Amino acid sequence: MGLDQRLRYYRRARGMSQRELAALVKMAPEQLNRYEKGHIQPTLSTTLRLARALGVSVGKLLEG
């Protein structure tokens, strides 16, 4: 499972829409969609913000 799939998994497990998570981390929903589809990879700082918003460690998000 890649970062894109883990990101989607944790977001859905928290019952969040892409729009809700994007608002929490102050990014456009379209950008989050690109991450979840694996089209682009978030920077480390963005990955940290996403992990915090999802309530998981960066390690869990990056390595599973």
FENNORGI-V839638 format. One record per residue. N is the residue number from 1. RES is the residue in one small letter. PSI is psi in whole degrees, 0 to 359 (NA if undefined). NEAR is the number of other ideal C-beta (glycine too) atoms within 8 Angstrom. Layout:
n & res & psi & near
N & RES & PSI & NEAR
N & RES & PSI & NEAR
//
This chain:
n & res & psi & near
1 & m & 130 & 5
2 & g & 176 & 6
3 & l & 318 & 12
4 & d & 315 & 10
5 & q & 321 & 8
6 & r & 320 & 12
7 & l & 313 & 13
8 & r & 317 & 9
9 & y & 308 & 9
10 & y & 323 & 12
11 & r & 312 & 12
12 & r & 322 & 8
13 & a & 331 & 6
14 & r & 359 & 8
15 & g & 29 & 4
16 & m & 147 & 9
17 & s & 166 & 5
18 & q & 320 & 11
19 & r & 319 & 7
20 & e & 314 & 8
21 & l & 318 & 14
22 & a & 319 & 12
23 & a & 321 & 7
24 & l & 324 & 7
25 & v & 8 & 11
26 & k & 57 & 5
27 & m & 164 & 8
28 & a & 140 & 6
29 & p & 328 & 9
30 & e & 325 & 6
31 & q & 315 & 9
32 & l & 320 & 13
33 & n & 319 & 9
34 & r & 322 & 9
35 & y & 314 & 15
36 & e & 334 & 11
37 & k & 353 & 7
38 & g & 16 & 7
39 & h & 326 & 5
40 & i & 161 & 5
41 & q & 137 & 5
42 & p & 154 & 9
43 & t & 168 & 6
44 & l & 319 & 7
45 & s & 322 & 6
46 & t & 321 & 10
47 & t & 320 & 13
48 & l & 315 & 9
49 & r & 319 & 10
50 & l & 316 & 14
51 & a & 315 & 12
52 & r & 316 & 7
53 & a & 329 & 9
54 & l & 351 & 13
55 & g & 32 & 5
56 & v & 164 & 8
57 & s & 156 & 6
58 & v & 321 & 10
59 & g & 318 & 6
60 & k & 321 & 11
61 & l & 321 & 15
62 & l & 324 & 8
63 & e & 349 & 5
64 & g & NA & 5
//
